[in-house]
Amino acid sequence: VSTILETRLVNDVRQKLDDGLLLGDGVGNTITGIFNQAGTTQLAHDPVDPDSYLDALAAAAAAESTPTTFYINGADFFKLRKIKDSNGRYIMTGGPAENVPYILHGTNVKVSNKVPAGKAALLNIKDVVVVRDLDPRVTLLTERYAEYDQVGIRVVTRYDLGLLRPSNVYILDSAAGA
């Protein structure tokens, strides 16, 4: 039982942390995620147009930035993944079948359904700093739940995210072009 419980707690904390690191709004002492960080470069975007991603790379090159990774929503990614060149070859390479990361215009692609549909991020992951301020603590709460033959479990930890060069993080947004 303790192994199952531990696995569940780790998974729940990981899910909350992933949500916060990408989409956190910073309200109420929470993490401000990559998509909500101040000072990032906002770009108009068509999630299923390969040139839109190339335009983001061009903006990065013009700023002498060296991004390494696109973060793309899963549904947008697979629509983009279906696109072929004039010779019938997929424009995106890599993937599990090739045992290498997905590559678009020479840049790694990470797929996450935590990225909102219609948005993407282009960044150098070395410019993202995640800090753990408080080690995870688990507290068993028996007093309140004893009358119901239950036990409460409270997990507390504290993390934060910062960008070393916020202007070198490119947030691509389909709503920005509307």
C-alpha positions, 0 to 999 in steps of 0.5 A: 500500500505504501508503494502505491500511495507513494507513486500516487503522491509523486505523480500528483505533485509532478502533474501540479508542478508541470502545470505550474511551470508551464501555465502558472499565473503567479496568483496567490503565491504560485509559480508564474509559468513560462507562458505567463512570464513577463518580458517574453517575446510574443509572436503571431502564429499559425500552429499548422503552418511550418513557416510560422515556426520558421518565422519564430526561428528567424526572430530568434536569429535576428536577436542573436538568440540560440533556442533549442526547443519548441514546446507544442500542444499535442493536437497542434503537433500532430496536425503539423506532423502530417504535413509533407513536402513536394516530394511526399516526405514529412517535413518533421523528422525524428520520433519514437520510430527513429529513436531520436527527438522530433525535429522541426527546422533543425530544432527539437520539438517537445509535445505537451498537452499542457501547452494550450492549443494554438500556442507554442514556445520556442526557447533555450531550456538553459535559459529556464531556471527552476528552483526548489525552495522547500523540500517536499514534506508529507504530513499525515492528518489523523485528528480531523478524520479519525471520526470517519476512519480516514486519514488526510495526507498533506504534501507541501513543497515550494518551487519557482521558475525564472528566465535568465533572458526572458526576451529570448523566450518566444511565445507563439500565439494564434490569438496574437495574429487575430 
